[in-house]
């Protein structure tokens, strides 16, 4: 507590990161990325059917198809498949890359949600 001109000010109860939004955001993003990398590290050669669908769409994008929605769905977009297609083009198809795109997108989402 400090006193000045008859006003008592109290320390900010928000904690040690109060007023340091960039530090807090960086800390949260790094922690989120580490958690996701731990999950990504355990990916073997087995791919579940949901992730395989994104991979199949990515391969189809590389062959010249440009879908807006998942085949058979009128509501689920194909952003993940386009990003996966870019990685497939650069690094070659692999199960780890199927999980790398959602990992990267979720880390980006941490920053966006934090800014709310």
C-alpha positions in Angstrom: 0.0 0.0 0.0 1.2 3.5 -0.8 -0.2 6.8 0.5 -0.2 10.0 -1.3 -2.4 13.1 -0.9 -4.9 11.3 1.3 -5.5 8.4 -1.2 -4.5 4.9 -0.3 -3.8 2.7 -3.4 -3.7 -1.0 -3.1 -1.6 -3.4 -5.2 -3.3 -4.8 -8.2 -5.0 -8.1 -7.3 -4.6 -9.5 -10.8 -1.2 -11.0 -9.9 2.4 -10.6 -11.0 1.5 -10.5 -14.7 -0.9 -7.5 -14.4 0.0 -5.0 -17.0 2.2 -7.4 -18.9 -0.1 -8.7 -21.5 2.6 -9.7 -24.0 4.5 -11.7 -21.4 1.3 -13.4 -20.2 0.3 -14.2 -23.8 3.7 -15.6 -24.6 3.6 -17.7 -21.6 0.2 -19.1 -22.3 1.1 -19.8 -26.0 4.3 -21.6 -25.1 2.6 -23.7 -22.5 -0.2 -24.6 -25.0 2.4 -25.4 -27.7 4.3 -27.6 -25.3 1.2 -29.5 -24.3 0.3 -30.1 -28.0 3.8 -31.1 -28.9 3.7 -33.7 -26.2 0.6 -35.1 -27.8 2.1 -34.8 -31.3 5.2 -36.7 -30.1 3.2 -39.8 -29.4 1.8 -40.0 -33.0 2.8 -43.3 -34.6 1.9 -44.8 -37.9 -1.8 -45.3 -37.0 -4.2 -42.6 -38.2 -7.9 -42.5 -37.1 -10.6 -42.1 -39.7 -11.4 -38.4 -39.0 -7.8 -37.4 -39.5 -7.5 -39.7 -42.5 -10.3 -37.8 -44.2 -8.4 -34.5 -43.9 -5.3 -36.3 -45.4 -7.4 -37.8 -48.3 -8.7 -34.3 -49.0 -5.2 -32.9 -48.9 -4.0 -35.4 -51.4 -7.0 -34.7 -53.6 -6.1 -30.9 -53.4 -2.6 -31.7 -54.6 -4.2 -33.6 -57.6 -6.2 -30.5 -58.6 -9.5 -30.7 -56.8 -10.4 -27.6 -54.8 -13.3 -28.5 -52.4 -15.0 -25.9 -50.2 -16.6 -28.5 -47.8 -15.8 -32.0 -46.8 -17.3 -34.5 -49.2 -20.8 -35.5 -48.0 -20.9 -32.6 -45.5 -22.5 -29.2 -46.2 -21.1 -27.6 -43.1 -17.5 -28.5 -42.4 -14.9 -26.4 -44.1 -11.7 -27.5 -45.7 -9.1 -25.0 -44.2 -7.3 -27.8 -42.4 -7.0 -29.9 -45.6 -5.6 -27.0 -47.6 -2.9 -26.3 -44.9 -2.1 -30.0 -44.8 -1.8 -30.0 -48.6 0.8 -27.3 -48.4 2.8 -29.4 -45.8 2.4 -32.5 -47.9 3.8 -30.6 -50.9 6.8 -29.3 -49.0 7.6 -32.3 -46.8 5.8 -35.3 -48.3 2.7 -37.1 -46.8 3.1 -38.5 -43.3 0.8 -39.2 -40.4 2.7 -36.7 -38.2 1.8 -33.9 -40.6 -1.9 -34.7 -40.3 -1.6 -33.8 -36.7 0.8 -30.9 -37.1 -1.8 -28.7 -38.8 -4.5 -28.9 -36.1 -1.7 -28.4 -33.5 -0.5 -25.2 -35.1 -4.1 -23.9 -35.6 -4.9 -24.6 -32.0 -1.8 -22.7 -30.8 -2.9 -19.8 -33.0 -6.4 -20.0 -31.5 -4.9 -19.7 -28.0 -3.6 -16.2 -28.9 -6.9 -15.2 -30.5 -8.9 -16.3 -27.5 -6.5 -14.6 -25.1 -7.0 -11.3 -26.9 -10.8 -11.5 -26.2 
